[in-house]
Amino acid sequence: MSAFIAPAVLVPVLCLPVAACAGGTEAISVVQPARQFTTAERYEANPGGAGSLATRRFDRPAASLPAAQRMTFTLGEALFEKLWVLAPSSTRASDGLGPLFNARACANCHPGNGRGCPEDGQGISGMVLKLSRRYRAEDGAFGVEGWHGMIPDYDFGWQLQDRAVPSLQPEGRLELEWIEAHGLRYPAPRIDLPPEVLTSLRVAPQIIGLGLLEAIPEADILMHADPEDADGDGISGRAQYAPGPDGAVRLGRFGHKAGMARLVDMTAQAFSQDMGLSSVLFPEGSGDCTLTQTDCLELPDGIDVGLRDNAEVSTEALQAVTDYVTWLGVPKRRDVADPQVLRGKQAFYQAQCHACHVPKFVTATSEDPVTSHQLIWPYSDLLLHDMGEGLADHRPEGVASGYEWRTAPLWGIGLTQENTGHAPRFLHDGRAATLDEAIRWHGGEAGAARDRYLALPAASRADLIRFLETL
């Protein structure tokens, strides 16, 4: 069975009219860091390239998406918001949920296509507890040096499922205890598990601009990697390498530890682990059920033999949701030429935040007009960085250690509450209620940048936060 899903777009290429489109040294020069802060940079107001949106919404297709692909986008959106039901059901195209699951729809975890929330006043939303155990494996497993051998927990699988079909009990209820540390707070799960089970709280991230991130040439990402800190700046970004469901090892880009390389893999994994839905990439009809959960394994699934590719989510449906996520547009920036915003941008650079939150890339040429040859401003290098003990989850993933996290893209960060409807929560587990708190949690390789931020005058810190709010 092949895991490849063919691209759905075969249309003429559009190119943002900048020097980057010529490639070569011109492409290198256009992504250089800013050198002056008295005026906005050219095209800085269009973080998503030619597809940047005039609207502030996260649920709109890129402006450059051709009309011929709008129907596919709309279909993917419907499937993203679709509420799945348990099997067997008369609605055969919508059954197969669970038996254990965390949500009935993709949109349940990504409200408004934005971040989830640890506690939104009505309980926990868009958060899961990841689980795994170590096993002893030879160095270089999956052909990747330094890969951490991990397996799902024997009893609960890859994550705690807090919901179940009526005939089953959920694996547990995710409750949080908020712990005070150095004047800041972080959530810890209240659950009794054996000490050898490694856990990590994860809040669902926003999903705008993901197709553009997938289109960044691998060489351009690796150009920022410095695993041995050869330049001595204290920052040693490392590339994540992720074995996909097809067994191929690729550069990781998606997820809090960059554990997924392709959007189609990320989408299929979410269907499987979050909703218990099978696809050609994750064919198990019982989802995240383990061998010890015999009652779960014995329940009927929604797989129709000979139909829908012998999966609950057909290849066409998986592709449509992947296309939807790929083509979600990035809103234009606001107030890029505002004097306070420009001062904040300068403070951002002075603190050297841009060393990891790399402002600009040029995407590769392809047949997709949304993602082809675009100057984009994600403010991320997509690499792994040791963020110190304060943010450590002590749970390795791929080549990432328990201290390492992928640099989170910052575009759209100022529109979080407007799109989700709840107060913004930042960092991998939603511990930070403000951008200032998020910066204060930075440690490890980011500790020096944090200290430079804290050393700024209060007015300059406010300018920097204002700059972030316009991204």
Secondary structure as UniProt FT lines:
FT   HELIX           19..22
FT   HELIX           24..30
FT   TURN            42..45
FT   TURN            47..48
FT   HELIX           49..51
FT   TURN            63..64
FT   HELIX           67..81
FT   HELIX           92..94
FT   STRAND          100..101
FT   HELIX           106..109
FT   HELIX           111..113
FT   STRAND          127..134
FT   TURN            139..140
FT   HELIX           141..143
FT   TURN            145..146
FT   STRAND          150..151
FT   TURN            154..156
FT   STRAND          163..164
FT   TURN            166..167
FT   STRAND          176..181
FT   TURN            182..183
FT   STRAND          184..189
FT   TURN            195..196
FT   STRAND          198..203
FT   TURN            208..209
FT   HELIX           210..214
FT   HELIX           218..222
FT   TURN            223..224
FT   TURN            227..228
FT   TURN            230..231
FT   STRAND          241..243
FT   TURN            245..246
FT   STRAND          249..251
FT   TURN            256..257
FT   HELIX           263..275
FT   TURN            285..288
FT   TURN            291..292
FT   HELIX           294..298
FT   TURN            305..306
FT   HELIX           308..310
FT   HELIX           315..327
FT   TURN            336..337
FT   HELIX           339..350
FT   TURN            351..352
FT   HELIX           353..355
FT   STRAND          361..362
FT   TURN            369..373
FT   STRAND          375..376
FT   STRAND          384..386
FT   HELIX           389..391
FT   TURN            398..399
FT   TURN            402..403
FT   STRAND          404..406
FT   TURN            411..412
FT   HELIX           413..415
FT   HELIX           416..420
FT   TURN            428..429
FT   HELIX           435..441
FT   HELIX           444..446
FT   HELIX           447..455
FT   HELIX           458..469
//
